[in-house]
């Protein structure tokens, strides 16, 4: 005769695993913020930069991906300097191109 499955125990194990994964992800994100030097930004600046990144176009995200890959390959200082100077050049253009309603003006 087969032993009945304990669905409650299996569900609890999955819930515990999900919590552990979420905790690990949060820790890794915090480590990434510190490793990149973004912890020097105020919380408002960091949140604003992240919100802008979420809405960025695909070409810009690809450039950021390449810079991030270089960072993880150990070229972090050079990649971070490049990203910082690039972000400084791009920010005024992005802000200037955006209307108060949030439209970019590009059709």
GUVO-189223 format. One record per atom (N, C-alpha, C): residue number from 0; residue in three letters; atom name; x, y, z. Coordinates in pm, whole numbers, m for minus. Example, Ala and Ser with C-alpha at 12.3 -4.5 7.8 and 13.67 -1.06 7.14 Angstrom:
REM GUVO-189223
+-----+---------+-------+--------+--------+--------+
: num : residuo : atomo :     px :     py :     pz :
+-----+---------+-------+--------+--------+--------+
:   0 :     ALA :     N :   1319 :   m569 :    780 :
:   0 :     ALA :    CA :   1230 :   m450 :    780 :
:   0 :     ALA :     C :   1320 :   m330 :    780 :
:   1 :     SER :     N :   1285 :   m225 :    708 :
:   1 :     SER :    CA :   1367 :   m106 :    714 :
:   1 :     SER :     C :   1290 :      3 :    787 :
+-----+---------+-------+--------+--------+--------+
***
This chain:
REM GUVO-189223
+-----+---------+-------+--------+--------+--------+
: num : residuo : atomo :     px :     py :     pz :
+-----+---------+-------+--------+--------+--------+
:   0 :     UNK :     N :     84 :   m118 :      0 :
:   0 :     UNK :    CA :      0 :      0 :      0 :
:   0 :     UNK :     C :     89 :    125 :      0 :
:   1 :     UNK :     N :     49 :    224 :    m81 :
:   1 :     UNK :    CA :    127 :    347 :    m91 :
:   1 :     UNK :     C :    101 :    438 :     27 :
:   2 :     UNK :     N :    204 :    508 :     62 :
:   2 :     UNK :    CA :    192 :    606 :    171 :
:   2 :     UNK :     C :    127 :    734 :    114 :
:   3 :     UNK :     N :     26 :    787 :    180 :
:   3 :     UNK :    CA :    m39 :    909 :    128 :
:   3 :     UNK :     C :     56 :   1030 :    133 :
:   4 :     UNK :     N :     39 :   1118 :     36 :
:   4 :     UNK :    CA :    122 :   1239 :     30 :
:   4 :     UNK :     C :     74 :   1341 :    131 :
:   5 :     UNK :     N :    169 :   1407 :    190 :
:   5 :     UNK :    CA :    136 :   1514 :    285 :
:   5 :     UNK :     C :    145 :   1648 :    210 :
:   6 :     UNK :     N :     32 :   1687 :    151 :
:   6 :     UNK :    CA :     30 :   1809 :     70 :
:   6 :     UNK :     C :     62 :   1932 :    152 :
:   7 :     UNK :     N :     18 :   1936 :    276 :
:   7 :     UNK :    CA :     46 :   2052 :    362 :
:   7 :     UNK :     C :    195 :   2068 :    385 :
:   8 :     UNK :     N :    264 :   1958 :    410 :
:   8 :     UNK :    CA :    408 :   1964 :    432 :
:   8 :     UNK :     C :    481 :   2005 :    304 :
:   9 :     UNK :     N :    436 :   1955 :    189 :
:   9 :     UNK :    CA :    497 :   1992 :     62 :
:   9 :     UNK :     C :    476 :   2140 :     33 :
:  10 :     UNK :     N :    355 :   2188 :     60 :
:  10 :     UNK :    CA :    326 :   2329 :     39 :
:  10 :     UNK :     C :    410 :   2417 :    131 :
:  11 :     UNK :     N :    425 :   2375 :    255 :
:  11 :     UNK :    CA :    507 :   2451 :    350 :
:  11 :     UNK :     C :    653 :   2453 :    305 :
:  12 :     UNK :     N :    702 :   2341 :    254 :
:  12 :     UNK :    CA :    841 :   2334 :    205 :
:  12 :     UNK :     C :    860 :   2429 :     87 :
:  13 :     UNK :     N :    763 :   2432 :     m4 :
:  13 :     UNK :    CA :    772 :   2524 :   m119 :
:  13 :     UNK :     C :    765 :   2669 :    m74 :
:  14 :     UNK :     N :    681 :   2699 :     23 :
:  14 :     UNK :    CA :    670 :   2835 :     77 :
:  14 :     UNK :     C :    801 :   2877 :    142 :
:  15 :     UNK :     N :    862 :   2788 :    218 :
:  15 :     UNK :    CA :    990 :   2817 :    281 :
:  15 :     UNK :     C :   1098 :   2841 :    178 :
:  16 :     UNK :     N :   1097 :   2760 :     72 :
:  16 :     UNK :    CA :   1197 :   2776 :    m34 :
:  16 :     UNK :     C :   1178 :   2909 :   m105 :
:  17 :     UNK :     N :   1054 :   2949 :   m132 :
:  17 :     UNK :    CA :   1027 :   3077 :   m197 :
:  17 :     UNK :     C :   1074 :   3193 :   m111 :
:  18 :     UNK :     N :   1052 :   3185 :     20 :
:  18 :     UNK :    CA :   1099 :   3290 :    111 :
:  18 :     UNK :     C :   1250 :   3299 :    111 :
:  19 :     UNK :     N :   1316 :   3184 :    111 :
:  19 :     UNK :    CA :   1463 :   3182 :    111 :
:  19 :     UNK :     C :   1517 :   3242 :    m18 :
:  20 :     UNK :     N :   1454 :   3210 :   m132 :
:  20 :     UNK :    CA :   1498 :   3267 :   m259 :
:  20 :     UNK :     C :   1478 :   3418 :   m263 :
:  21 :     UNK :     N :   1366 :   3465 :   m209 :
:  21 :     UNK :    CA :   1340 :   3608 :   m206 :
:  21 :     UNK :     C :   1442 :   3680 :   m118 :
:  22 :     UNK :     N :   1472 :   3622 :     m4 :
:  22 :     UNK :    CA :   1572 :   3681 :     87 :
:  22 :     UNK :     C :   1709 :   3685 :     20 :
:  23 :     UNK :     N :   1744 :   3577 :    m50 :
:  23 :     UNK :    CA :   1873 :   3572 :   m120 :
:  23 :     UNK :     C :   1879 :   3680 :   m229 :
:  24 :     UNK :     N :   1771 :   3695 :   m304 :
:  24 :     UNK :    CA :   1765 :   3794 :   m411 :
:  24 :     UNK :     C :   1780 :   3935 :   m355 :
:  25 :     UNK :     N :   1713 :   3964 :   m245 :
:  25 :     UNK :    CA :   1724 :   4096 :   m183 :
:  25 :     UNK :     C :   1867 :   4122 :   m137 :
:  26 :     UNK :     N :   1930 :   4022 :    m79 :
:  26 :     UNK :    CA :   2069 :   4036 :    m36 :
:  26 :     UNK :     C :   2162 :   4062 :   m153 :
:  27 :     UNK :     N :   2141 :   3990 :   m263 :
:  27 :     UNK :    CA :   2225 :   4008 :   m380 :
:  27 :     UNK :     C :   2206 :   4147 :   m442 :
:  28 :     UNK :     N :   2082 :   4196 :   m441 :
:  28 :     UNK :    CA :   2059 :   4331 :   m494 :
:  28 :     UNK :     C :   2129 :   4436 :   m408 :
:  29 :     UNK :     N :   2124 :   4417 :   m277 :
:  29 :     UNK :    CA :   2195 :   4508 :   m187 :
:  29 :     UNK :     C :   2344 :   4504 :   m210 :
:  30 :     UNK :     N :   2399 :   4385 :   m228 :
:  30 :     UNK :    CA :   2542 :   4371 :   m255 :
:  30 :     UNK :     C :   2579 :   4438 :   m387 :
:  31 :     UNK :     N :   2491 :   4427 :   m487 :
:  31 :     UNK :    CA :   2517 :   4489 :   m616 :
:  31 :     UNK :     C :   2518 :   4641 :   m604 :
:  32 :     UNK :     N :   2425 :   4696 :   m529 :
:  32 :     UNK :    CA :   2420 :   4841 :   m508 :
:  32 :     UNK :     C :   2551 :   4888 :   m445 :
:  33 :     UNK :     N :   2599 :   4815 :   m347 :
:  33 :     UNK :    CA :   2723 :   4852 :   m278 :
:  33 :     UNK :     C :   2843 :   4834 :   m371 :
:  34 :     UNK :     N :   2849 :   4722 :   m442 :
:  34 :     UNK :    CA :   2963 :   4693 :   m529 :
:  34 :     UNK :     C :   2978 :   4795 :   m641 :
:  35 :     UNK :     N :   2867 :   4847 :   m691 :
:  35 :     UNK :    CA :   2873 :   4944 :   m800 :
:  35 :     UNK :     C :   2897 :   5086 :   m751 :
:  36 :     UNK :     N :   2889 :   5106 :   m621 :
:  36 :     UNK :    CA :   2906 :   5241 :   m566 :
:  36 :     UNK :     C :   2777 :   5321 :   m563 :
:  37 :     UNK :     N :   2666 :   5258 :   m600 :
:  37 :     UNK :    CA :   2538 :   5328 :   m603 :
:  37 :     UNK :     C :   2486 :   5359 :   m463 :
:  38 :     UNK :     N :   2549 :   5301 :   m360 :
:  38 :     UNK :    CA :   2506 :   5332 :   m223 :
:  38 :     UNK :     C :   2545 :   5474 :   m183 :
:  39 :     UNK :     N :   2627 :   5540 :   m265 :
:  39 :     UNK :    CA :   2663 :   5679 :   m239 :
:  39 :     UNK :     C :   2550 :   5774 :   m280 :
:  40 :     UNK :     N :   2456 :   5724 :   m359 :
:  40 :     UNK :    CA :   2342 :   5806 :   m400 :
:  40 :     UNK :     C :   2239 :   5810 :   m289 :
:  41 :     UNK :     N :   2160 :   5916 :   m288 :
:  41 :     UNK :    CA :   2048 :   5920 :   m193 :
:  41 :     UNK :     C :   1945 :   5817 :   m239 :
:  42 :     UNK :     N :   1859 :   5777 :   m150 :
:  42 :     UNK :    CA :   1757 :   5677 :   m184 :
:  42 :     UNK :     C :   1665 :   5729 :   m294 :
:  43 :     UNK :     N :   1638 :   5859 :   m293 :
:  43 :     UNK :    CA :   1553 :   5918 :   m396 :
:  43 :     UNK :     C :   1621 :   5915 :   m532 :
:  44 :     UNK :     N :   1753 :   5946 :   m536 :
:  44 :     UNK :    CA :   1828 :   5942 :   m661 :
:  44 :     UNK :     C :   1833 :   5799 :   m716 :
:  45 :     UNK :     N :   1859 :   5705 :   m628 :
:  45 :     UNK :    CA :   1868 :   5566 :   m671 :
:  45 :     UNK :     C :   1733 :   5517 :   m725 :
:  46 :     UNK :     N :   1627 :   5549 :   m655 :
:  46 :     UNK :    CA :   1494 :   5508 :   m701 :
:  46 :     UNK :     C :   1462 :   5574 :   m835 :
:  47 :     UNK :     N :   1495 :   5702 :   m851 :
:  47 :     UNK :    CA :   1470 :   5771 :   m977 :
:  47 :     UNK :     C :   1548 :   5710 :  m1092 :
:  48 :     UNK :     N :   1674 :   5678 :  m1067 :
:  48 :     UNK :    CA :   1756 :   5616 :  m1172 :
:  48 :     UNK :     C :   1700 :   5479 :  m1211 :
:  49 :     UNK :     N :   1656 :   5404 :  m1112 :
:  49 :     UNK :    CA :   1602 :   5271 :  m1142 :
:  49 :     UNK :     C :   1470 :   5282 :  m1218 :
:  50 :     UNK :     N :   1386 :   5377 :  m1182 :
:  50 :     UNK :    CA :   1260 :   5395 :  m1254 :
:  50 :     UNK :     C :   1285 :   5438 :  m1398 :
:  51 :     UNK :     N :   1385 :   5523 :  m1419 :
:  51 :     UNK :    CA :   1419 :   5565 :  m1554 :
:  51 :     UNK :     C :   1474 :   5447 :  m1635 :
:  52 :     UNK :     N :   1552 :   5361 :  m1570 :
:  52 :     UNK :    CA :   1609 :   5245 :  m1637 :
:  52 :     UNK :     C :   1501 :   5148 :  m1683 :
:  53 :     UNK :     N :   1397 :   5133 :  m1603 :
:  53 :     UNK :    CA :   1289 :   5042 :  m1639 :
:  53 :     UNK :     C :   1221 :   5087 :  m1767 :
:  54 :     UNK :     N :   1208 :   5217 :  m1785 :
:  54 :     UNK :    CA :   1139 :   5268 :  m1903 :
:  54 :     UNK :     C :   1230 :   5301 :  m2020 :
:  55 :     UNK :     N :   1358 :   5267 :  m2012 :
:  55 :     UNK :    CA :   1453 :   5302 :  m2117 :
:  55 :     UNK :     C :   1428 :   5219 :  m2243 :
:  56 :     UNK :     N :   1477 :   5272 :  m2356 :
:  56 :     UNK :    CA :   1461 :   5199 :  m2482 :
:  56 :     UNK :     C :   1559 :   5081 :  m2489 :
:  57 :     UNK :     N :   1534 :   4993 :  m2583 :
:  57 :     UNK :    CA :   1611 :   4868 :  m2594 :
:  57 :     UNK :     C :   1759 :   4893 :  m2621 :
:  58 :     UNK :     N :   1792 :   4991 :  m2702 :
:  58 :     UNK :    CA :   1933 :   5018 :  m2734 :
:  58 :     UNK :     C :   2009 :   5062 :  m2610 :
:  59 :     UNK :     N :   1946 :   5144 :  m2531 :
:  59 :     UNK :    CA :   2010 :   5192 :  m2408 :
:  59 :     UNK :     C :   2027 :   5077 :  m2309 :
:  60 :     UNK :     N :   1926 :   4993 :  m2298 :
:  60 :     UNK :    CA :   1935 :   4877 :  m2208 :
:  60 :     UNK :     C :   2046 :   4784 :  m2253 :
:  61 :     UNK :     N :   2065 :   4767 :  m2384 :
:  61 :     UNK :    CA :   2172 :   4681 :  m2435 :
:  61 :     UNK :     C :   2308 :   4740 :  m2400 :
:  62 :     UNK :     N :   2323 :   4871 :  m2409 :
:  62 :     UNK :    CA :   2449 :   4936 :  m2371 :
:  62 :     UNK :     C :   2476 :   4914 :  m2222 :
:  63 :     UNK :     N :   2372 :   4925 :  m2141 :
:  63 :     UNK :    CA :   2386 :   4901 :  m1997 :
:  63 :     UNK :     C :   2422 :   4755 :  m1970 :
:  64 :     UNK :     N :   2363 :   4662 :  m2047 :
:  64 :     UNK :    CA :   2393 :   4521 :  m2030 :
:  64 :     UNK :     C :   2540 :   4494 :  m2058 :
:  65 :     UNK :     N :   2593 :   4555 :  m2164 :
:  65 :     UNK :    CA :   2734 :   4537 :  m2198 :
:  65 :     UNK :     C :   2823 :   4594 :  m2088 :
:  66 :     UNK :     N :   2787 :   4710 :  m2037 :
:  66 :     UNK :    CA :   2863 :   4770 :  m1928 :
:  66 :     UNK :     C :   2858 :   4682 :  m1804 :
:  67 :     UNK :     N :   2742 :   4626 :  m1775 :
:  67 :     UNK :    CA :   2727 :   4537 :  m1660 :
:  67 :     UNK :     C :   2806 :   4409 :  m1677 :
:  68 :     UNK :     N :   2807 :   4355 :  m1799 :
:  68 :     UNK :    CA :   2886 :   4234 :  m1825 :
:  68 :     UNK :     C :   3034 :   4262 :  m1804 :
:  69 :     UNK :     N :   3080 :   4380 :  m1847 :
:  69 :     UNK :    CA :   3221 :   4418 :  m1827 :
:  69 :     UNK :     C :   3250 :   4430 :  m1677 :
:  70 :     UNK :     N :   3157 :   4483 :  m1602 :
:  70 :     UNK :    CA :   3172 :   4494 :  m1457 :
:  70 :     UNK :     C :   3193 :   4358 :  m1394 :
:  71 :     UNK :     N :   3112 :   4261 :  m1434 :
:  71 :     UNK :    CA :   3121 :   4127 :  m1376 :
:  71 :     UNK :     C :   3243 :   4049 :  m1426 :
:  72 :     UNK :     N :   3299 :   4091 :  m1540 :
:  72 :     UNK :    CA :   3422 :   4028 :  m1588 :
:  72 :     UNK :     C :   3544 :   4082 :  m1515 :
:  73 :     UNK :     N :   3525 :   4180 :  m1429 :
:  73 :     UNK :    CA :   3637 :   4236 :  m1354 :
:  73 :     UNK :     C :   3687 :   4367 :  m1411 :
:  74 :     UNK :     N :   3619 :   4417 :  m1510 :
:  74 :     UNK :    CA :   3653 :   4545 :  m1568 :
:  74 :     UNK :     C :   3565 :   4653 :  m1507 :
:  75 :     UNK :     N :   3528 :   4632 :  m1381 :
:  75 :     UNK :    CA :   3428 :   4714 :  m1313 :
:  75 :     UNK :     C :   3463 :   4860 :  m1303 :
:  76 :     UNK :     N :   3586 :   4893 :  m1268 :
:  76 :     UNK :    CA :   3622 :   5034 :  m1252 :
:  76 :     UNK :     C :   3608 :   5106 :  m1384 :
:  77 :     UNK :     N :   3661 :   5045 :  m1491 :
:  77 :     UNK :    CA :   3653 :   5108 :  m1622 :
:  77 :     UNK :     C :   3507 :   5116 :  m1668 :
:  78 :     UNK :     N :   3431 :   5009 :  m1645 :
:  78 :     UNK :    CA :   3291 :   5007 :  m1687 :
:  78 :     UNK :     C :   3210 :   5111 :  m1610 :
:  79 :     UNK :     N :   3238 :   5122 :  m1479 :
:  79 :     UNK :    CA :   3163 :   5218 :  m1397 :
:  79 :     UNK :     C :   3196 :   5360 :  m1437 :
:  80 :     UNK :     N :   3322 :   5389 :  m1463 :
:  80 :     UNK :    CA :   3360 :   5524 :  m1508 :
:  80 :     UNK :     C :   3295 :   5555 :  m1641 :
:  81 :     UNK :     N :   3294 :   5459 :  m1731 :
:  81 :     UNK :    CA :   3233 :   5479 :  m1862 :
:  81 :     UNK :     C :   3083 :   5499 :  m1850 :
:  82 :     UNK :     N :   3019 :   5422 :  m1766 :
:  82 :     UNK :    CA :   2875 :   5434 :  m1748 :
:  82 :     UNK :     C :   2840 :   5567 :  m1683 :
:  83 :     UNK :     N :   2923 :   5609 :  m1589 :
:  83 :     UNK :    CA :   2896 :   5736 :  m1521 :
:  83 :     UNK :     C :   2909 :   5854 :  m1614 :
:  84 :     UNK :     N :   3013 :   5855 :  m1697 :
:  84 :     UNK :    CA :   3030 :   5966 :  m1789 :
:  84 :     UNK :     C :   2925 :   5961 :  m1898 :
:  85 :     UNK :     N :   2886 :   5839 :  m1940 :
:  85 :     UNK :    CA :   2782 :   5823 :  m2040 :
:  85 :     UNK :     C :   2649 :   5870 :  m1985 :
:  86 :     UNK :     N :   2622 :   5834 :  m1860 :
:  86 :     UNK :    CA :   2495 :   5874 :  m1797 :
:  86 :     UNK :     C :   2490 :   6025 :  m1783 :
:  87 :     UNK :     N :   2602 :   6086 :  m1755 :
:  87 :     UNK :    CA :   2606 :   6232 :  m1741 :
:  87 :     UNK :     C :   2575 :   6301 :  m1873 :
:  88 :     UNK :     N :   2623 :   6242 :  m1983 :
:  88 :     UNK :    CA :   2595 :   6301 :  m2114 :
:  88 :     UNK :     C :   2452 :   6275 :  m2156 :
:  89 :     UNK :     N :   2398 :   6160 :  m2120 :
:  89 :     UNK :    CA :   2266 :   6122 :  m2168 :
:  89 :     UNK :     C :   2154 :   6187 :  m2087 :
:  90 :     UNK :     N :   2176 :   6213 :  m1961 :
:  90 :     UNK :    CA :   2068 :   6263 :  m1876 :
:  90 :     UNK :     C :   2008 :   6394 :  m1924 :
:  91 :     UNK :     N :   2089 :   6498 :  m1957 :
:  91 :     UNK :    CA :   2027 :   6623 :  m2001 :
:  91 :     UNK :     C :   1944 :   6604 :  m2128 :
:  92 :     UNK :     N :   1991 :   6521 :  m2220 :
:  92 :     UNK :    CA :   1915 :   6499 :  m2343 :
:  92 :     UNK :     C :   1784 :   6428 :  m2316 :
:  93 :     UNK :     N :   1786 :   6332 :  m2227 :
:  93 :     UNK :    CA :   1664 :   6259 :  m2194 :
:  93 :     UNK :     C :   1566 :   6351 :  m2124 :
:  94 :     UNK :     N :   1615 :   6428 :  m2029 :
:  94 :     UNK :    CA :   1527 :   6518 :  m1955 :
:  94 :     UNK :     C :   1472 :   6626 :  m2047 :
:  95 :     UNK :     N :   1555 :   6675 :  m2138 :
:  95 :     UNK :    CA :   1512 :   6781 :  m2229 :
:  95 :     UNK :     C :   1413 :   6731 :  m2332 :
:  96 :     UNK :     N :   1422 :   6603 :  m2368 :
:  96 :     UNK :    CA :   1334 :   6549 :  m2471 :
:  96 :     UNK :     C :   1199 :   6508 :  m2416 :
:  97 :     UNK :     N :   1186 :   6505 :  m2284 :
:  97 :     UNK :    CA :   1062 :   6458 :  m2225 :
:  97 :     UNK :     C :    973 :   6577 :  m2191 :
:  98 :     UNK :     N :    847 :   6570 :  m2233 :
:  98 :     UNK :    CA :    753 :   6675 :  m2202 :
:  98 :     UNK :     C :    697 :   6656 :  m2062 :
:  99 :     UNK :     N :    634 :   6758 :  m2003 :
:  99 :     UNK :    CA :    576 :   6744 :  m1870 :
:  99 :     UNK :     C :    473 :   6632 :  m1860 :
: 100 :     UNK :     N :    408 :   6599 :  m1973 :
: 100 :     UNK :    CA :    308 :   6491 :  m1970 :
: 100 :     UNK :     C :    371 :   6353 :  m1970 :
: 101 :     UNK :     N :    504 :   6346 :  m1990 :
: 101 :     UNK :    CA :    570 :   6218 :  m1989 :
: 101 :     UNK :     C :    598 :   6165 :  m2129 :
: 102 :     UNK :     N :    549 :   6233 :  m2234 :
: 102 :     UNK :    CA :    576 :   6189 :  m2371 :
: 102 :     UNK :     C :    717 :   6228 :  m2409 :
: 103 :     UNK :     N :    781 :   6145 :  m2490 :
: 103 :     UNK :    CA :    919 :   6172 :  m2530 :
: 103 :     UNK :     C :    927 :   6261 :  m2652 :
: 104 :     UNK :     N :    820 :   6277 :  m2722 :
: 104 :     UNK :    CA :    819 :   6361 :  m2840 :
: 104 :     UNK :     C :    855 :   6282 :  m2965 :
: 105 :     UNK :     N :    915 :   6164 :  m2949 :
: 105 :     UNK :    CA :    950 :   6080 :  m3064 :
: 105 :     UNK :     C :    826 :   6001 :  m3104 :
: 106 :     UNK :     N :    795 :   6000 :  m3235 :
: 106 :     UNK :    CA :    676 :   5927 :  m3278 :
: 106 :     UNK :     C :    711 :   5804 :  m3352 :
+-----+---------+-------+--------+--------+--------+
***
